[in-house]
Amino acid sequence: MDYLGIAFVVLGAALAAGMAGIGSAIGVGIAGEVGAGVMTEDPGKFGLVLMLQALPGTQGIYGLLIAFFAMLKVGLVGDSAVPCDWVHGLAVMFACLPIALGGWISAISQGKTSAACIQMIAKQPGEAGKAVILPAMVETYAVLALLVSILLMNGISL
């Protein structure tokens, strides 16, 4: 087994989970800071605030999913290790990059959008539907990055 190939796979998995997770942590934190301020004025808005705060967390889940796909590809999860040369390992690593980068940036952007929408529902509670749509638009790009990573990963045969 080529350990350089496995090292590239591990690096790709770490980037997918790590960068998307960092973006989610930042995005959820941004929305949470604003949400806490809104709930000091009106604790009854907890449900809406929580929903908007949770949205940027999905990118971390997407990154974790791709990390598992990468590890499964070469048998790092389970007992069935698959030979992986450095070229295929590098290909798996590159397949992890769309969600690593897309998840990182979109989660932060979604956190900012969610924070703005939390402020909107503080002043206009009847606009909750619109407040969810705006950050969901950012989510579209995280889903596209996830899809590209999945398609790339499925295109690699070891």
JOTA-V881138 format. One record per pair of residues at least 6 apart in sequence whose ideal C-beta (glycine too) atoms are under 6 Angstrom apart, sorted by sequence separation. I is the first residue (numbers start at 0). GAP is how many residues later the second one is. D is the distance in whole Angstrom. If there is no record, write none. Layout:
((I:GAP:D) (I:GAP:D))
//
This chain:
((70:6:5) (74:6:4) (37:7:6) (38:7:6) (74:7:5) (119:7:6) (120:7:6) (73:8:5) (38:10:6) (73:10:5) (120:10:5) (37:11:6) (119:11:5) (34:14:4) (116:14:4) (116:17:5) (34:18:5) (72:19:6) (30:21:6) (31:21:5) (112:21:5) (113:21:5) (30:22:4) (69:22:5) (112:22:4) (27:25:6) (109:25:5) (112:25:5) (69:26:6) (27:28:5) (109:28:4) (26:29:3) (27:29:5) (108:29:5) (65:30:6) (23:32:6) (105:32:6) (23:33:5) (65:33:5) (23:35:5) (105:35:5) (22:36:6) (23:36:3) (62:36:5) (105:36:4) (61:37:5) (19:39:5) (20:39:4) (102:39:6) (19:40:5) (62:40:5) (61:41:6) (19:42:6) (20:42:6) (19:43:3) (101:43:3) (58:44:4) (16:46:5) (98:46:5) (15:47:5) (16:47:5) (58:47:6) (97:47:4) (98:47:5) (58:48:4) (15:50:4) (16:50:4) (97:50:4) (98:50:4) (15:51:5) (55:51:5) (97:51:5) (12:54:4) (55:54:4) (94:54:6) (54:55:6) (55:55:4) (12:57:4) (94:57:4) (11:58:5) (12:58:5) (94:58:5) (54:59:5) (8:61:5) (51:62:4) (91:64:6) (8:65:5) (51:65:6) (90:65:5) (51:66:5) (48:69:6) (87:70:5) (47:73:5) (83:74:6) (81:76:5) (5:78:6) (4:79:4) (19:79:6) (4:80:5) (8:80:5) (11:80:5) (15:80:4) (22:80:6) (26:80:4) (30:80:5) (37:80:6) (47:80:5) (54:80:5) (4:81:5) (7:81:3) (11:81:3) (14:81:6) (18:81:4) (22:81:4) (26:81:5) (29:81:4) (33:81:4) (0:82:5) (3:82:4) (7:82:5) (10:82:6) (25:82:5) (29:82:6) (1:83:5) (4:83:6) (8:83:5) (15:83:5) (19:83:3) (23:83:4) (26:83:5) (30:83:4) (34:83:5) (58:83:5) (65:83:5) (1:84:6) (4:84:3) (11:84:3) (15:84:5) (19:84:6) (22:84:3) (26:84:3) (30:84:5) (33:84:5) (37:84:4) (61:84:4) (68:84:5) (7:85:4) (14:85:4) (18:85:4) (22:85:5) (29:85:5))
//
